[in-house]
């Protein structure tokens, strides 16, 4: 997944579970597992460690523990630390999920296991040819302020519910 997708997921979590003041923080927390793209040590480092420790449940927690501690300290303890940490981890979990549904697999149990986990859903297993229609599409439109102004979903419905 690209970083923009993760940042927008953080924006959605921020809008859903908190006020507008914390949305930029939610976007940063959702992006933070991609820090290895910025701090990485070259192509070898990227190949060995991308989709590894920073995208694991343990590594994501460690990253948000640092982020929440720094934010809590810089804000002069304006927020309670426990809820800030829980909120931060809640922003990282969609990042891990979105990485899990790609074709490459993610080591969500790193550093305790080297196994790569992939989604078992068939549409996540292959790249869609350009001339074949996608099994689903989700279109989201943002207004000038970055808020979701309209959305449309074309795809299968679940549970027999129709619009």
C-alpha positions, 0 to 999 in steps of 0.5 A: 500500500502507498503511504497516502492510503495509510494517511487517509486511513488515519484521517478516517480514524481521527474523524470517527473517534475524536475531534478535528484537533487530533486528526493530524496526529492520527494521520501521523500515527497511521503513517508511522510504520512507514518510517522505515522508508525514510530511515532505511539503510539502503536497498538491502535494508529495504528488502530485508526489513520492509513489511517486517518489524514496523508492520508487526503488532509488536513493532507497531506498538513500540512505534506508537509508544515512542510517538505517544510519549513524545507527543504527551511530553510536548503537549505538557501532559494535556491528554491522559497517556493511556487513552492517547496510547490506545488511540495511537495503536488504533491508528496503526492497526488499519496500517497493519491490516492494509499491508496484510491484504496485499500480495506480498504478505506481512510479518505481523508476528515479527520479531517473534516469527519470520512467517509472512501472513497474507489475506486469503481473500481471492481479490487480494491475491492477484493484480487486476488486468486493465481490461477486466472489471474490478470485483469492487470499487470504492470511490471517496471524494474529499472537499478542499479541507480534506473531509470526506464529501461523498463516497460510492461503493460498487461491488458485492453486498453482504448479508442480503442488504441492498441499497 
